[in-house]
Amino acid sequence: METMTNIPRSRWFLPLFSTALGVAFFVAFWLGDERGSAWFSLALMTGLGLAFLLGGRFDMVRGLRGDGRDEYWARLDVHATALAGHVVIVAIIGMCLWEWGHGRDGSPYVQLGALTGVAYVVALAVLRWRG
Amino acid sequence: MHNVVRALRLERGLSQQELAEAMAVSRQTINSIERDRYTPSLPLAIALARFFGLPVEEVFDGNHDEHP
């Protein structure tokens, strides 16, 4: 009987994703002529990727990486993602109020808030439709 | 949900890790179930009951669910 409620990711996904992000940060900073920040962000994200790759003996790391994820970890992931989403939404609302209070138009927080709201409603509708 | 997984596991002389491997889940999952901090999915609950050779209702007691 299948007891896993999601497909575990490869142990390589998160390390490679971190490194790819580091490379993207490096290119962006380099193009912006911020050479110091470019090298720092590349080293930081590559180091993080290495830590994820080599830290497999820790359950927390395997849970984050996805290769040690089962239904319990999947539930933690959903709850943690929802909590992080709430934090971001509260921050966006706060920043909108701050910007408006200082006579500005609220960009880009208004757009981010609208995107968040639309994404939530669309996700809800799609999930409801899929049953 | 209240359950007797810990008692059944100890009766059989199994560690949490061994039971976790038999169920293809993490040790934390077994630990959380035993401590009534996590209610397993129906497939996992059935798999646990079958593993111990008991009906699901003898392993898990829905009457003591903290979220009835």
N, CA and C atoms of all chains as a GROMACS GRO file, in nm:
protein
  597
    1MET      N    1   0.085  -0.122   0.000
    1MET     CA    2   0.000   0.000   0.000
    1MET      C    3   0.088   0.126   0.000
    2GLU      N    4   0.055   0.217  -0.084
    2GLU     CA    5   0.131   0.341  -0.092
    2GLU      C    6   0.098   0.431   0.025
    3THR      N    7   0.200   0.469   0.102
    3THR     CA    8   0.174   0.556   0.216
    3THR      C    9   0.231   0.696   0.196
    4MET      N   10   0.307   0.713   0.090
    4MET     CA   11   0.364   0.846   0.066
    4MET      C   12   0.261   0.932  -0.006
    5THR      N   13   0.241   1.053   0.042
    5THR     CA   14   0.139   1.138  -0.018
    5THR      C   15   0.198   1.238  -0.116
    6ASN      N   16   0.329   1.237  -0.133
    6ASN     CA   17   0.388   1.322  -0.236
    6ASN      C   18   0.512   1.252  -0.292
    7ILE      N   19   0.559   1.303  -0.403
    7ILE     CA   20   0.674   1.240  -0.467
    7ILE      C   21   0.801   1.303  -0.409
    8PRO      N   22   0.886   1.221  -0.346
    8PRO     CA   23   1.009   1.279  -0.290
    8PRO      C   24   1.099   1.333  -0.401
    9ARG      N   25   1.159   1.446  -0.370
    9ARG     CA   26   1.252   1.506  -0.468
    9ARG      C   27   1.388   1.440  -0.454
   10SER      N   28   1.468   1.457  -0.558
   10SER     CA   29   1.606   1.409  -0.554
   10SER      C   30   1.685   1.490  -0.452
   11ARG      N   31   1.787   1.426  -0.392
   11ARG     CA   32   1.871   1.496  -0.295
   11ARG      C   33   1.953   1.605  -0.362
   12TRP      N   34   1.959   1.601  -0.494
   12TRP     CA   35   2.038   1.700  -0.568
   12TRP      C   36   1.959   1.826  -0.600
   13PHE      N   37   1.825   1.820  -0.591
   13PHE     CA   38   1.744   1.933  -0.639
   13PHE      C   39   1.777   2.063  -0.565
   14LEU      N   40   1.768   2.060  -0.433
   14LEU     CA   41   1.787   2.184  -0.357
   14LEU      C   42   1.931   2.237  -0.365
   15PRO      N   43   2.034   2.149  -0.353
   15PRO     CA   44   2.170   2.200  -0.371
   15PRO      C   45   2.192   2.265  -0.508
   16LEU      N   46   2.140   2.201  -0.612
   16LEU     CA   47   2.157   2.258  -0.747
   16LEU      C   48   2.075   2.386  -0.763
   17PHE      N   49   1.956   2.388  -0.703
   17PHE     CA   50   1.872   2.509  -0.710
   17PHE      C   51   1.940   2.625  -0.639
   18SER      N   52   1.998   2.598  -0.522
   18SER     CA   53   2.070   2.704  -0.449
   18SER      C   54   2.186   2.756  -0.531
   19THR      N   55   2.261   2.665  -0.591
   19THR     CA   56   2.376   2.706  -0.671
   19THR      C   57   2.331   2.785  -0.794
   20ALA      N   58   2.223   2.740  -0.857
   20ALA     CA   59   2.171   2.812  -0.975
   20ALA      C   60   2.127   2.952  -0.936
   21LEU      N   61   2.064   2.964  -0.819
   21LEU     CA   62   2.024   3.097  -0.771
   21LEU      C   63   2.148   3.184  -0.748
   22GLY      N   64   2.252   3.123  -0.691
   22GLY     CA   65   2.377   3.195  -0.669
   22GLY      C   66   2.436   3.248  -0.799
   23VAL      N   67   2.430   3.165  -0.902
   23VAL     CA   68   2.481   3.207  -1.033
   23VAL      C   69   2.396   3.322  -1.088
   24ALA      N   70   2.264   3.309  -1.072
   24ALA     CA   71   2.174   3.416  -1.120
   24ALA      C   72   2.201   3.547  -1.045
   25PHE      N   73   2.219   3.538  -0.913
   25PHE     CA   74   2.252   3.657  -0.834
   25PHE      C   75   2.384   3.717  -0.881
   26PHE      N   76   2.482   3.628  -0.905
   26PHE     CA   77   2.614   3.671  -0.949
   26PHE      C   78   2.603   3.751  -1.079
   27VAL      N   79   2.531   3.697  -1.174
   27VAL     CA   80   2.516   3.764  -1.305
   27VAL      C   81   2.446   3.899  -1.289
   28ALA      N   82   2.338   3.898  -1.208
   28ALA     CA   83   2.263   4.024  -1.189
   28ALA      C   84   2.350   4.132  -1.124
   29PHE      N   85   2.420   4.095  -1.017
   29PHE     CA   86   2.507   4.192  -0.949
   29PHE      C   87   2.622   4.236  -1.040
   30TRP      N   88   2.676   4.140  -1.116
   30TRP     CA   89   2.789   4.171  -1.206
   30TRP      C   90   2.744   4.272  -1.312
   31LEU      N   91   2.625   4.248  -1.368
   31LEU     CA   92   2.573   4.341  -1.468
   31LEU      C   93   2.547   4.478  -1.407
   32GLY      N   94   2.513   4.480  -1.279
   32GLY     CA   95   2.490   4.606  -1.209
   32GLY      C   96   2.617   4.668  -1.155
   33ASP      N   97   2.730   4.608  -1.193
   33ASP     CA   98   2.862   4.658  -1.153
   33ASP      C   99   2.885   4.652  -1.003
   34GLU      N  100   2.822   4.552  -0.939
   34GLU     CA  101   2.842   4.529  -0.794
   34GLU      C  102   2.924   4.402  -0.779
   35ARG      N  103   3.053   4.412  -0.810
   35ARG     CA  104   3.137   4.292  -0.815
   35ARG      C  105   3.148   4.223  -0.678
   36GLY      N  106   3.161   4.301  -0.573
   36GLY     CA  107   3.173   4.243  -0.439
   36GLY      C  108   3.049   4.164  -0.400
   37SER      N  109   2.933   4.224  -0.424
   37SER     CA  110   2.807   4.155  -0.392
   37SER      C  111   2.790   4.032  -0.480
   38ALA      N  112   2.840   4.040  -0.604
   38ALA     CA  113   2.828   3.926  -0.696
   38ALA      C  114   2.902   3.805  -0.640
   39TRP      N  115   3.027   3.825  -0.602
   39TRP     CA  116   3.106   3.714  -0.548
   39TRP      C  117   3.051   3.666  -0.415
   40PHE      N  118   3.008   3.761  -0.332
   40PHE     CA  119   2.954   3.723  -0.200
   40PHE      C  120   2.830   3.636  -0.215
   41SER      N  121   2.737   3.678  -0.300
   41SER     CA  122   2.612   3.602  -0.314
   41SER      C  123   2.638   3.466  -0.377
   42LEU      N  124   2.734   3.460  -0.472
   42LEU     CA  125   2.766   3.330  -0.532
   42LEU      C  126   2.825   3.236  -0.428
   43ALA      N  127   2.917   3.289  -0.347
   43ALA     CA  128   2.980   3.206  -0.243
   43ALA      C  129   2.876   3.161  -0.140
   44LEU      N  130   2.788   3.254  -0.101
   44LEU     CA  131   2.687   3.223   0.000
   44LEU      C  132   2.592   3.114  -0.047
   45MET      N  133   2.539   3.129  -0.169
   45MET     CA  134   2.440   3.034  -0.218
   45MET      C  135   2.504   2.899  -0.253
   46THR      N  136   2.629   2.903  -0.301
   46THR     CA  137   2.698   2.777  -0.328
   46THR      C  138   2.728   2.704  -0.197
   47GLY      N  139   2.769   2.780  -0.097
   47GLY     CA  140   2.793   2.722   0.035
   47GLY      C  141   2.667   2.661   0.093
   48LEU      N  142   2.556   2.730   0.074
   48LEU     CA  143   2.427   2.679   0.122
   48LEU      C  144   2.393   2.549   0.049
   49GLY      N  145   2.417   2.548  -0.081
   49GLY     CA  146   2.393   2.428  -0.161
   49GLY      C  147   2.477   2.311  -0.113
   50LEU      N  148   2.603   2.339  -0.084
   50LEU     CA  149   2.692   2.234  -0.033
   50LEU      C  150   2.644   2.182   0.102
   51ALA      N  151   2.599   2.274   0.187
   51ALA     CA  152   2.549   2.235   0.319
   51ALA      C  153   2.426   2.144   0.304
   52PHE      N  154   2.340   2.177   0.210
   52PHE     CA  155   2.223   2.092   0.184
   52PHE      C  156   2.266   1.956   0.133
   53LEU      N  157   2.366   1.954   0.047
   53LEU     CA  158   2.410   1.828  -0.013
   53LEU      C  159   2.478   1.738   0.089
   54LEU      N  160   2.560   1.798   0.175
   54LEU     CA  161   2.641   1.718   0.267
   54LEU      C  162   2.573   1.695   0.402
   55GLY      N  163   2.461   1.764   0.425
   55GLY     CA  164   2.396   1.755   0.557
   55GLY      C  165   2.288   1.650   0.564
   56GLY      N  166   2.298   1.547   0.478
   56GLY     CA  167   2.191   1.447   0.468
   56GLY      C  168   2.171   1.363   0.593
   57ARG      N  169   2.268   1.365   0.686
   57ARG     CA  170   2.249   1.284   0.807
   57ARG      C  171   2.148   1.348   0.902
   58PHE      N  172   2.116   1.475   0.876
   58PHE     CA  173   2.017   1.544   0.961
   58PHE      C  174   1.878   1.533   0.898
   59ASP      N  175   1.781   1.491   0.979
   59ASP     CA  176   1.645   1.474   0.928
   59ASP      C  177   1.589   1.605   0.873
   60MET      N  178   1.622   1.714   0.944
   60MET     CA  179   1.570   1.846   0.903
   60MET      C  180   1.618   1.880   0.762
   61VAL      N  181   1.746   1.850   0.736
   61VAL     CA  182   1.801   1.879   0.602
   61VAL      C  183   1.734   1.791   0.497
   62ARG      N  184   1.716   1.662   0.529
   62ARG     CA  185   1.651   1.572   0.433
   62ARG      C  186   1.506   1.615   0.410
   63GLY      N  187   1.440   1.663   0.516
   63GLY     CA  188   1.303   1.712   0.501
   63GLY      C  189   1.298   1.834   0.411
   64LEU      N  190   1.394   1.926   0.430
   64LEU     CA  191   1.400   2.045   0.346
   64LEU      C  192   1.434   2.009   0.202
   65ARG      N  193   1.529   1.916   0.188
   65ARG     CA  194   1.572   1.877   0.053
   65ARG      C  195   1.460   1.807  -0.022
   66GLY      N  196   1.380   1.730   0.050
   66GLY     CA  197   1.269   1.662  -0.015
   66GLY      C  198   1.289   1.513  -0.027
   67ASP      N  199   1.414   1.466  -0.019
   67ASP     CA  200   1.436   1.322  -0.034
   67ASP      C  201   1.398   1.245   0.092
   68GLY      N  202   1.382   1.316   0.204
   68GLY     CA  203   1.338   1.248   0.325
   68GLY      C  204   1.196   1.286   0.361
   69ARG      N  205   1.122   1.333   0.262
   69ARG     CA  206   0.989   1.387   0.290
   69ARG      C  207   0.882   1.281   0.275
   70ASP      N  208   0.801   1.267   0.377
   70ASP     CA  209   0.685   1.179   0.370
   70ASP      C  210   0.561   1.262   0.401
   71GLU      N  211   0.448   1.197   0.434
   71GLU     CA  212   0.324   1.273   0.453
   71GLU      C  213   0.333   1.369   0.571
   72TYR      N  214   0.406   1.332   0.676
   72TYR     CA  215   0.421   1.420   0.792
   72TYR      C  216   0.501   1.545   0.753
   73TRP      N  217   0.611   1.524   0.682
   73TRP     CA  218   0.691   1.637   0.637
   73TRP      C  219   0.614   1.721   0.536
   74ALA      N  220   0.532   1.654   0.453
   74ALA     CA  221   0.452   1.729   0.355
   74ALA      C  222   0.354   1.821   0.427
   75ARG      N  223   0.296   1.772   0.538
   75ARG     CA  224   0.204   1.856   0.615
   75ARG      C  225   0.278   1.974   0.677
   76LEU      N  226   0.397   1.946   0.732
   76LEU     CA  227   0.477   2.055   0.788
   76LEU      C  228   0.509   2.159   0.680
   77ASP      N  229   0.541   2.108   0.560
   77ASP     CA  230   0.575   2.197   0.449
   77ASP      C  231   0.458   2.287   0.413
   78VAL      N  232   0.338   2.229   0.407
   78VAL     CA  233   0.218   2.307   0.372
   78VAL      C  234   0.193   2.415   0.479
   79HIS      N  235   0.203   2.376   0.605
   79HIS     CA  236   0.178   2.471   0.714
   79HIS      C  237   0.284   2.580   0.718
   80ALA      N  238   0.410   2.541   0.697
   80ALA     CA  239   0.518   2.640   0.698
   80ALA      C  240   0.503   2.737   0.580
   81THR      N  241   0.464   2.682   0.464
   81THR     CA  242   0.443   2.767   0.346
   81THR      C  243   0.329   2.865   0.371
   82ALA      N  244   0.221   2.817   0.431
   82ALA     CA  245   0.106   2.904   0.461
   82ALA      C  246   0.147   3.014   0.560
   83LEU      N  247   0.224   2.977   0.661
   83LEU     CA  248   0.269   3.076   0.759
   83LEU      C  249   0.358   3.181   0.693
   84ALA      N  250   0.450   3.134   0.608
   84ALA     CA  251   0.538   3.228   0.538
   84ALA      C  252   0.456   3.320   0.449
   85GLY      N  253   0.353   3.263   0.383
   85GLY     CA  254   0.265   3.344   0.299
   85GLY      C  255   0.194   3.452   0.379
   86HIS      N  256   0.147   3.416   0.499
   86HIS     CA  257   0.079   3.514   0.583
   86HIS      C  258   0.174   3.628   0.623
   87VAL      N  259   0.297   3.590   0.656
   87VAL     CA  260   0.397   3.691   0.694
   87VAL      C  261   0.419   3.789   0.578
   88VAL      N  262   0.432   3.734   0.458
   88VAL     CA  263   0.456   3.818   0.340
   88VAL      C  264   0.335   3.910   0.315
   89ILE      N  265   0.214   3.854   0.329
   89ILE     CA  266   0.093   3.934   0.306
   89ILE      C  267   0.083   4.049   0.406
   90VAL      N  268   0.110   4.018   0.532
   90VAL     CA  269   0.107   4.123   0.635
   90VAL      C  270   0.212   4.230   0.603
   91ALA      N  271   0.331   4.186   0.560
   91ALA     CA  272   0.437   4.281   0.527
   91ALA      C  273   0.396   4.368   0.408
   92ILE      N  274   0.333   4.307   0.308
   92ILE     CA  275   0.290   4.382   0.190
   92ILE      C  276   0.186   4.487   0.229
   93ILE      N  277   0.089   4.447   0.311
   93ILE     CA  278  -0.015   4.542   0.355
   93ILE      C  279   0.050   4.656   0.434
   94GLY      N  280   0.142   4.620   0.524
   94GLY     CA  281   0.211   4.721   0.603
   94GLY      C  282   0.289   4.819   0.516
   95MET      N  283   0.357   4.765   0.416
   95MET     CA  284   0.436   4.852   0.328
   95MET      C  285   0.346   4.940   0.241
   96CYS      N  286   0.231   4.886   0.200
   96CYS     CA  287   0.134   4.968   0.124
   96CYS      C  288   0.092   5.088   0.209
   97LEU      N  289   0.055   5.059   0.334
   97LEU     CA  290   0.010   5.166   0.424
   97LEU      C  291   0.122   5.269   0.444
   98TRP      N  292   0.243   5.219   0.461
   98TRP     CA  293   0.359   5.307   0.482
   98TRP      C  294   0.379   5.399   0.359
   99GLU      N  295   0.374   5.339   0.242
   99GLU     CA  296   0.396   5.415   0.120
   99GLU      C  297   0.286   5.519   0.099
  100TRP      N  298   0.161   5.478   0.118
  100TRP     CA  299   0.050   5.571   0.103
  100TRP      C  300   0.060   5.683   0.208
  101GLY      N  301   0.099   5.644   0.327
  101GLY     CA  302   0.112   5.744   0.434
  101GLY      C  303   0.219   5.848   0.406
  102HIS      N  304   0.310   5.813   0.316
  102HIS     CA  305   0.416   5.908   0.280
  102HIS      C  306   0.390   5.971   0.144
  103GLY      N  307   0.265   5.964   0.101
  103GLY     CA  308   0.226   6.035  -0.021
  103GLY      C  309   0.268   5.970  -0.150
  104ARG      N  310   0.310   5.841  -0.144
  104ARG     CA  311   0.350   5.773  -0.267
  104ARG      C  312   0.238   5.679  -0.312
  105ASP      N  313   0.255   5.621  -0.433
  105ASP     CA  314   0.144   5.543  -0.490
  105ASP      C  315   0.141   5.398  -0.441
  106GLY      N  316   0.238   5.359  -0.360
  106GLY     CA  317   0.236   5.224  -0.304
  106GLY      C  318   0.306   5.119  -0.388
  107SER      N  319   0.365   5.159  -0.502
  107SER     CA  320   0.438   5.063  -0.585
  107SER      C  321   0.568   5.022  -0.515
  108PRO      N  322   0.610   4.900  -0.529
  108PRO     CA  323   0.545   4.789  -0.602
  108PRO      C  324   0.457   4.702  -0.512
  109TYR      N  325   0.432   4.750  -0.391
  109TYR     CA  326   0.360   4.666  -0.294
  109TYR      C  327   0.212   4.645  -0.334
  110VAL      N  328   0.152   4.747  -0.394
  110VAL     CA  329   0.014   4.733  -0.439
  110VAL      C  330   0.005   4.620  -0.543
  111GLN      N  331   0.098   4.622  -0.639
  111GLN     CA  332   0.098   4.520  -0.744
  111GLN      C  333   0.123   4.380  -0.685
  112LEU      N  334   0.218   4.374  -0.589
  112LEU     CA  335   0.247   4.245  -0.525
  112LEU      C  336   0.125   4.194  -0.449
  113GLY      N  337   0.056   4.284  -0.380
  113GLY     CA  338  -0.064   4.246  -0.306
  113GLY      C  339  -0.172   4.196  -0.400
  114ALA      N  340  -0.190   4.268  -0.513
  114ALA     CA  341  -0.292   4.226  -0.611
  114ALA      C  342  -0.256   4.089  -0.668
  115LEU      N  343  -0.129   4.070  -0.701
  115LEU     CA  344  -0.083   3.941  -0.755
  115LEU      C  345  -0.109   3.829  -0.656
  116THR      N  346  -0.079   3.856  -0.529
  116THR     CA  347  -0.101   3.755  -0.424
  116THR      C  348  -0.248   3.718  -0.414
  117GLY      N  349  -0.333   3.820  -0.414
  117GLY     CA  350  -0.477   3.795  -0.403
  117GLY      C  351  -0.530   3.716  -0.521
  118VAL      N  352  -0.490   3.755  -0.642
  118VAL     CA  353  -0.536   3.685  -0.762
  118VAL      C  354  -0.484   3.541  -0.762
  119ALA      N  355  -0.356   3.525  -0.728
  119ALA     CA  356  -0.297   3.389  -0.726
  119ALA      C  357  -0.371   3.300  -0.628
  120TYR      N  358  -0.408   3.356  -0.513
  120TYR     CA  359  -0.480   3.277  -0.412
  120TYR      C  360  -0.615   3.232  -0.464
  121VAL      N  361  -0.690   3.327  -0.521
  121VAL     CA  362  -0.824   3.294  -0.570
  121VAL      C  363  -0.817   3.192  -0.684
  122VAL      N  364  -0.721   3.211  -0.776
  122VAL     CA  365  -0.707   3.116  -0.888
  122VAL      C  366  -0.669   2.978  -0.835
  123ALA      N  367  -0.574   2.974  -0.740
  123ALA     CA  368  -0.532   2.845  -0.684
  123ALA      C  369  -0.649   2.776  -0.615
  124LEU      N  370  -0.728   2.854  -0.542
  124LEU     CA  371  -0.844   2.798  -0.472
  124LEU      C  372  -0.943   2.740  -0.573
  125ALA      N  373  -0.968   2.816  -0.681
  125ALA     CA  374  -1.063   2.770  -0.782
  125ALA      C  375  -1.012   2.644  -0.851
  126VAL      N  376  -0.882   2.641  -0.886
  126VAL     CA  377  -0.826   2.523  -0.955
  126VAL      C  378  -0.830   2.402  -0.863
  127LEU      N  379  -0.792   2.420  -0.737
  127LEU     CA  380  -0.792   2.308  -0.644
  127LEU      C  381  -0.935   2.256  -0.620
  128ARG      N  382  -1.030   2.350  -0.614
  128ARG     CA  383  -1.170   2.312  -0.595
  128ARG      C  384  -1.220   2.235  -0.717
  129TRP      N  385  -1.182   2.282  -0.836
  129TRP     CA  386  -1.224   2.219  -0.961
  129TRP      C  387  -1.166   2.078  -0.972
  130ARG      N  388  -1.040   2.062  -0.929
  130ARG     CA  389  -0.977   1.931  -0.935
  130ARG      C  390  -1.032   1.836  -0.829
  131GLY      N  391  -1.100   1.896  -0.729
  131GLY     CA  392  -1.162   1.812  -0.626
  131GLY      C  393  -1.061   1.766  -0.525
  132MET      N  394  -0.478   1.202   1.712
  132MET     CA  395  -0.570   1.094   1.745
  132MET      C  396  -0.498   0.994   1.836
  133HIS      N  397  -0.568   0.956   1.943
  133HIS     CA  398  -0.507   0.863   2.037
  133HIS      C  399  -0.486   0.727   1.969
  134ASN      N  400  -0.374   0.664   2.000
  134ASN     CA  401  -0.345   0.535   1.937
  134ASN      C  402  -0.255   0.451   2.029
  135VAL      N  403  -0.240   0.326   1.991
  135VAL     CA  404  -0.157   0.235   2.072
  135VAL      C  405  -0.035   0.187   1.992
  136VAL      N  406   0.007   0.269   1.898
  136VAL     CA  407   0.119   0.231   1.812
  136VAL      C  408   0.245   0.206   1.895
  137ARG      N  409   0.270   0.293   1.991
  137ARG     CA  410   0.391   0.278   2.073
  137ARG      C  411   0.390   0.144   2.149
  138ALA      N  412   0.275   0.113   2.210
  138ALA     CA  413   0.265  -0.012   2.286
  138ALA      C  414   0.283  -0.133   2.194
  139LEU      N  415   0.221  -0.127   2.077
  139LEU     CA  416   0.232  -0.239   1.982
  139LEU      C  417   0.375  -0.254   1.931
  140ARG      N  418   0.439  -0.142   1.906
  140ARG     CA  419   0.578  -0.145   1.858
  140ARG      C  420   0.670  -0.206   1.964
  141LEU      N  421   0.652  -0.161   2.089
  141LEU     CA  422   0.738  -0.211   2.196
  141LEU      C  423   0.713  -0.360   2.223
  142GLU      N  424   0.586  -0.400   2.210
  142GLU     CA  425   0.553  -0.543   2.227
  142GLU      C  426   0.633  -0.630   2.132
  143ARG      N  427   0.655  -0.576   2.012
  143ARG     CA  428   0.726  -0.652   1.909
  143ARG      C  429   0.875  -0.625   1.908
  144GLY      N  430   0.921  -0.546   2.002
  144GLY     CA  431   1.063  -0.519   2.015
  144GLY      C  432   1.122  -0.440   1.901
  145LEU      N  433   1.041  -0.352   1.843
  145LEU     CA  434   1.088  -0.273   1.730
  145LEU      C  435   1.127  -0.134   1.774
  146SER      N  436   1.225  -0.076   1.706
  146SER     CA  437   1.258   0.065   1.730
  146SER      C  438   1.170   0.150   1.638
  147GLN      N  439   1.164   0.279   1.669
  147GLN     CA  440   1.088   0.369   1.581
  147GLN      C  441   1.144   0.366   1.440
  148GLN      N  442   1.276   0.359   1.430
  148GLN     CA  443   1.341   0.358   1.298
  148GLN      C  444   1.301   0.234   1.219
  149GLU      N  445   1.296   0.119   1.286
  149GLU     CA  446   1.260  -0.005   1.216
  149GLU      C  447   1.115  -0.001   1.169
  150LEU      N  448   1.026   0.051   1.254
  150LEU     CA  449   0.886   0.061   1.213
  150LEU      C  450   0.873   0.162   1.099
  151ALA      N  451   0.948   0.272   1.109
  151ALA     CA  452   0.944   0.374   1.004
  151ALA      C  453   0.987   0.315   0.870
  152GLU      N  454   1.093   0.236   0.873
  152GLU     CA  455   1.142   0.174   0.749
  152GLU      C  456   1.039   0.076   0.692
  153ALA      N  457   0.972   0.004   0.782
  153ALA     CA  458   0.870  -0.091   0.736
  153ALA      C  459   0.752  -0.019   0.672
  154MET      N  460   0.725   0.103   0.718
  154MET     CA  461   0.612   0.180   0.667
  154MET      C  462   0.653   0.278   0.556
  155ALA      N  463   0.782   0.284   0.527
  155ALA     CA  464   0.835   0.378   0.426
  155ALA      C  465   0.804   0.523   0.462
  156VAL      N  466   0.818   0.554   0.590
  156VAL     CA  467   0.803   0.693   0.636
  156VAL      C  468   0.925   0.727   0.722
  157SER      N  469   0.932   0.853   0.765
  157SER     CA  470   1.046   0.893   0.848
  157SER      C  471   1.022   0.855   0.994
  158ARG      N  472   1.133   0.851   1.071
  158ARG     CA  473   1.121   0.819   1.213
  158ARG      C  474   1.037   0.925   1.284
  159GLN      N  475   1.048   1.052   1.238
  159GLN     CA  476   0.971   1.160   1.301
  159GLN      C  477   0.820   1.136   1.286
  160THR      N  478   0.783   1.076   1.174
  160THR     CA  479   0.641   1.049   1.152
  160THR      C  480   0.589   0.951   1.256
  161ILE      N  481   0.665   0.843   1.277
  161ILE     CA  482   0.625   0.744   1.378
  161ILE      C  483   0.624   0.808   1.517
  162ASN      N  484   0.726   0.885   1.545
  162ASN     CA  485   0.736   0.952   1.675
  162ASN      C  486   0.615   1.045   1.698
  163SER      N  487   0.579   1.121   1.596
  163SER     CA  488   0.468   1.216   1.610
  163SER      C  489   0.334   1.143   1.625
  164ILE      N  490   0.320   1.031   1.554
  164ILE     CA  491   0.197   0.952   1.568
  164ILE      C  492   0.187   0.896   1.710
  165GLU      N  493   0.296   0.842   1.758
  165GLU     CA  494   0.295   0.783   1.893
  165GLU      C  495   0.265   0.887   2.000
  166ARG      N  496   0.307   1.009   1.976
  166ARG     CA  497   0.284   1.114   2.075
  166ARG      C  498   0.152   1.188   2.052
  167ASP      N  499   0.068   1.134   1.965
  167ASP     CA  500  -0.064   1.192   1.933
  167ASP      C  501  -0.053   1.334   1.877
  168ARG      N  502   0.060   1.364   1.817
  168ARG     CA  503   0.076   1.498   1.761
  168ARG      C  504   0.048   1.502   1.612
  169TYR      N  505   0.032   1.386   1.554
  169TYR     CA  506   0.004   1.380   1.410
  169TYR      C  507  -0.093   1.265   1.383
  170THR      N  508  -0.202   1.296   1.314
  170THR     CA  509  -0.297   1.193   1.273
  170THR      C  510  -0.257   1.147   1.133
  171PRO      N  511  -0.221   1.020   1.118
  171PRO     CA  512  -0.174   0.975   0.987
  171PRO      C  513  -0.285   0.973   0.882
  172SER      N  514  -0.243   0.969   0.757
  172SER     CA  515  -0.340   0.954   0.649
  172SER      C  516  -0.406   0.817   0.661
  173LEU      N  517  -0.518   0.803   0.593
  173LEU     CA  518  -0.589   0.674   0.598
  173LEU      C  519  -0.502   0.559   0.545
  174PRO      N  520  -0.431   0.577   0.432
  174PRO     CA  521  -0.344   0.467   0.385
  174PRO      C  522  -0.238   0.428   0.488
  175LEU      N  523  -0.179   0.527   0.554
  175LEU     CA  524  -0.075   0.495   0.653
  175LEU      C  525  -0.137   0.428   0.776
  176ALA      N  526  -0.254   0.475   0.818
  176ALA     CA  527  -0.321   0.414   0.933
  176ALA      C  528  -0.355   0.267   0.904
  177ILE      N  529  -0.403   0.242   0.782
  177ILE     CA  530  -0.437   0.104   0.744
  177ILE      C  531  -0.310   0.019   0.737
  178ALA      N  532  -0.204   0.078   0.681
  178ALA     CA  533  -0.078   0.004   0.670
  178ALA      C  534  -0.024  -0.032   0.808
  179LEU      N  535  -0.034   0.060   0.902
  179LEU     CA  536   0.011   0.033   1.039
  179LEU      C  537  -0.072  -0.078   1.102
  180ALA      N  538  -0.203  -0.068   1.085
  180ALA     CA  539  -0.292  -0.170   1.143
  180ALA      C  540  -0.262  -0.307   1.084
  181ARG      N  541  -0.243  -0.313   0.953
  181ARG     CA  542  -0.212  -0.441   0.887
  181ARG      C  543  -0.078  -0.495   0.935
  182PHE      N  544   0.016  -0.404   0.954
  182PHE     CA  545   0.149  -0.446   1.000
  182PHE      C  546   0.139  -0.516   1.136
  183PHE      N  547   0.053  -0.461   1.223
  183PHE     CA  548   0.038  -0.520   1.356
  183PHE      C  549  -0.068  -0.630   1.359
  184GLY      N  550  -0.134  -0.654   1.246
  184GLY     CA  551  -0.233  -0.760   1.238
  184GLY      C  552  -0.360  -0.732   1.315
  185LEU      N  553  -0.397  -0.604   1.320
  185LEU     CA  554  -0.516  -0.563   1.396
  185LEU      C  555  -0.606  -0.476   1.308
  186PRO      N  556  -0.736  -0.467   1.343
  186PRO     CA  557  -0.822  -0.372   1.273
  186PRO      C  558  -0.779  -0.228   1.307
  187VAL      N  559  -0.806  -0.138   1.216
  187VAL     CA  560  -0.764   0.002   1.236
  187VAL      C  561  -0.819   0.059   1.366
  188GLU      N  562  -0.947   0.024   1.395
  188GLU     CA  563  -1.010   0.083   1.513
  188GLU      C  564  -0.950   0.034   1.644
  189GLU      N  565  -0.873  -0.074   1.637
  189GLU     CA  566  -0.804  -0.120   1.759
  189GLU      C  567  -0.668  -0.052   1.777
  190VAL      N  568  -0.622   0.008   1.670
  190VAL     CA  569  -0.494   0.080   1.677
  190VAL      C  570  -0.518   0.228   1.701
  191PHE      N  571  -0.620   0.281   1.636
  191PHE     CA  572  -0.652   0.424   1.648
  191PHE      C  573  -0.790   0.440   1.711
  192ASP      N  574  -0.798   0.529   1.808
  192ASP     CA  575  -0.924   0.552   1.879
  192ASP      C  576  -0.976   0.692   1.845
  193GLY      N  577  -1.072   0.694   1.752
  193GLY     CA  578  -1.129   0.822   1.709
  193GLY      C  579  -1.206   0.895   1.817
  194ASN      N  580  -1.246   0.823   1.922
  194ASN     CA  581  -1.323   0.889   2.029
  194ASN      C  582  -1.238   0.982   2.113
  195HIS      N  583  -1.105   0.964   2.105
  195HIS     CA  584  -1.017   1.050   2.181
  195HIS      C  585  -0.948   1.152   2.092
  196ASP      N  586  -1.004   1.172   1.973
  196ASP     CA  587  -0.944   1.269   1.882
  196ASP      C  588  -0.957   1.408   1.942
  197GLU      N  589  -0.845   1.483   1.939
  197GLU     CA  590  -0.850   1.619   1.994
  197GLU      C  591  -0.928   1.713   1.904
  198HIS      N  592  -0.948   1.673   1.775
  198HIS     CA  593  -1.026   1.755   1.682
  198HIS      C  594  -1.140   1.671   1.627
  199PRO      N  595  -1.246   1.646   1.709
  199PRO     CA  596  -1.353   1.557   1.664
  199PRO      C  597  -1.432   1.616   1.546
   0.00000   0.00000   0.00000
